[in-house]
Amino acid sequence: MTILLGRVDRIFDSLEHFWEHKQTKRTAANVLIIAFLAALFLIEFRRQGWLPEELALMVPSSHYYAINIAFSMLLGLEVLGLVFSLANSLSDSVGKQFEILSLILLRQSFEEFIHFNEPLVWVETSKPVLHILSNAGGGLLIFLLLGLYYKLQQHRVITQSSVSTADFIASKKLVSLLLLITFIGIGITDLLFYLSFKPIFDFFAIFYTVLVFSDVLLVLVSLRYSSSYEILFRNSGFAVATVVVRLALTAPPFFNVLLGIGAMAFAIGITFAYNGFKKTEIVKSLSAALPEKSA
């Protein structure tokens, strides 16, 4: 087991170093720009009738769809960042999940434009504009609450020795690699479905479903190194927050925002309670360590 975790640790560190490298980030940004511009040109070519019939069937007719493509690719990059964050801190990875949720809400705002004709006509936009404002406003609120969430974080080591800490981190890296393989598999399958004109599935909803199971797995893994009540409750509570986020992704307009904000507030509440619980324990430990005064 130790040999396996050692290999996993090296593989993960190599992949993370590659992903976090400045050149990789710059290349990813360039790909997003090229994809956005290419989508705009292809859509315009289709509208002008300049594309072959088979290719035209695969290209949408609304220019606004290019925004959706760019945002979807951006979210894919954020999901990769989430996968790598799992090995660092569970609380940070939960925060990353809410970052992605806020971006998904913004993307859903842009998705409403796909159904509009060009140029825009108010009669067609009067109802969808409420969905746009709801999703955008929900994304903004989650963005604001994330600042409070990160401010409340107080990272503590839950293991008893440096060896256990290294083993725990390596175990989380193994889960992250499995999640990365799953992410790539889902993405390839979705792409093949699209290219073969089959109905595609909601990539991010499925990924968050997998994320729920990975969070539960991390809770169980953490029990190998610490079985204290407050850590168990916090980690399990974060898994519940992920479940609520998953529900938000499939909920109808307005309810998706309420669920997302509710999950964010729940995560903040768990963090606040966990910090208070730990402070109480520290005070008790210090009090017990002080010599009793003689009567």
N, C-alpha and C positions, 0 to 999 in steps of 0.2 A: 504493500500500500504506500509506503514511504517513497519507494522508487517511482511509482506511478505519479504521485503528487509532485515529486521533484521534476519529472518530465513535463507535467502539465504546467508547472510554475514557469519553466523556461519557455515553453511554447507561448503561453499567455503573455509573458513579459515582452517577447519579440513582437507579437502582434500589436500589443498596446503601444510599444515604442514606435512602430511603423505608423499606427493610426494617429498618435499624438504629435507626430513630426510636423513641423511647419510646412514642409513641402507637400505633404499629404493633404493638409488642410487647404493649401492654396490650389492644389490640383482639383480637389473636390469642389471648391468654389468655382473654378473655371468650367468644370463639367456642368454645374448647375446653370451657369450663364449660357453656355453653348446649347444645352437642352432647352432652355426657355426660348432662346432666339430661334432655334431649329423648329420648335413646335409652332411658334408664330408664323414662320415662313411656310411650313407644311400646311397649316390651316388655311392660310391665304391662297396657296396654290390649289388646294382643294376647292375653295370657294370660286376660284377662277376657272376650274375645270382643267387644270394643267397636270393632274396626277393620273397615273394609270388606274383603271377601275378597281383592281384588287387592292392597291395601296390606298385609294380614296376611301374604301370601306373601313379602313383601320384608323383613319384620321378624322377627328371631330370637326364640326363646322363652325364652332364658336371660338373666337379668339381668346375668350376668357378661360377656356380650357387649358391654355398654356400656363396660366397662373396655377391651376390645380396640379398640373404635372410638376412644375417647379417646386411647389410646396410639398408634394408627396415625396419627391426625391430628397428634399431638405429634411423631412421627417424621418426618412430612411436613415440618413446620416446621424440624426439625433438618437435613433434607436440603437445604432451601433455604439454611440457614446454611452448609452444607458447600459448596454451589455458589459462594457469594460468597467463601468462604475460599480457594478455589483460586487466586484472583488475588493473594492476599497472600503466602502461603508454602506451598510444597509439603509441607514437614514438618508445618505446622499443619493443612493439609487432610487429611493422613494421620491425624493425631491425631483430627480431627473424624470421620473414618470409623470409628475405633475407639470413639469416644463413641457413635456411632449403633449400632454393633454391640452395645455393652453394653446400650443401651436396647432393642434388638431381643430380646436374650436375656431381659430382664425381661418384655417383652411376651409372649414365648413361654411364660413361666411363668404369666402370667395366662390365656393361651389354653387351658391345660389345664383351667381351671375351666369353660370353655364346655361341656365334655362331661359335667359333673356335673349330677345332678338336685338340685333344691332341696326340702328342706334337704339339706345335705351328709351323706353316709353314708360311714363309714370304709372299708367293703368296696369301694366304688367308687373311693376316692382312694388306696388303699395303693400301687398301682403308679404312677399319674401323679405322686404326690408326690415320687418320686425324680427325675422329669423336672423338676419345679418347683425342687427343691433344686439340681439340676445347672445349670439355666439361670441361676437367681438367683446361685448361687455363682460361675459363670463370669463373669457380668456384674460381680460385685463384684471379682473378681481383675483383670479388665481395667481397671476403674475405678482400682484401686490401682496397676497397672502404668503407667497413663496419667500418673499423677503423676510417676513416674520418667522417663518418656519426655519430657514437657514440660520437666522440670528439666535434661535433658541437651542440649536444643536450644541451639545456638549459631548464630544466623542470620548468614550472611555474604553479602556481595554477590558474585555470580559474574561480573558484567559488568565491562568495563574503563572505561566512561565513563557519565556521567549520562544521555546520550542513549540509549545501549544499554540502560541500566536501564529507562528509561521505555518504550522499544520492547518490551522483554521483558515488562514488566508489562501493557502493552496487549495483547500476544499472549495472555497468560494470561487476560485479561479476555474476549477473543474466545472462547476455549475455554469459559470459564465461562458465557457467554451461550448458546452452542450447547448446553451441558449443561442450562441452565435451560429452554430450549425443549423439549429432549427430556424432561425431568422433567415439564413441564406436559402434553406430549403423552401420555406414559405414564399419567399420572393421569387425564386425561379419557377415554382409551380404557378404562381399568379401570372407571371409573364408569359409562360407557355399557354395558359388558358386564354390570355388576351390575344396572342398571336394566332391561335387556332379558332378564334371567334366563339369560344365557349364563355359562359357567364363567369365573370371573375368574382372572387369573394372579397370581403372587407379585410384587407391585409392587417391593419392595425388592431381591429377587433380580435382577430385570431391570435395575433402576437400577444395582446394583453391577456388573453385566455391562458396562453402558455406561461406568461409571466406570473399569473396567479399561482400556478403549480410550482414554478421555480421559487417563488417567495415562501411558499409552504415548505418546500424542500430545504431552503436556507434556515427556516425556523427549526426544523428537525436536526439539521447539521449543527446548529449552534448549541443544541442540547448536549452534544458531546463535550463541550468545553465550559458550559455554564448552564445550570438549571435553576438559577435564581428566578423568583417570581416576577420581579419587575422587568427583567430582560425578556422572559418568555411572553409576558403580556404585551410589551412594546412591539416585539417582532411579530407576534400574532395579530396585533392591532394593525400594523402596517400592511399585513397580508389582506386584512379585511378592507382597508382603504383601496388596495389594488382591485379587489372584487367590485367595489362601488364604482371605481373608474371604468372598469370593464362594462358595467351596466350603463354608464353615462354614454359610452360610445355607440350604443344601440338604442338609446332612448330617443323619443321624438323631441322636436325643438322645444325649448324652454325647460323641459324636464332634464335634458342632458346637462344643461348649465347648473341647475339646482343640485343634481347629483354630484357633479364635479366640484362645486363649491363646498358641498356637504362633506365630501371625501377629504378635501383639503383642510377644512375646519377640524375634522376628526383626527387627521394626522397631527395637526398643531396641538390639539387637546391631549393626545397621547404623549407627545414630546414634553409638553408642559407638566403633565402628571408624572412622567418618568423622571424629569429633572428634580421635581419636588420630592419624589420618593427617595432618590439617591441622596439629596441633601439631608433628609431626615435620618437616613442610615449613617451618614458620615458624622452627624452630630451625636448620634447614639454611640458610635464607635469611640469618638473622642471622649465622651463623658465616661464611658466604661474604662478607658485607658487611664484617666486621671486618678491619682491616689485619693482615696476617701479621706476627708478631713476628720480628725479625731474630735469626738464630742467634747 
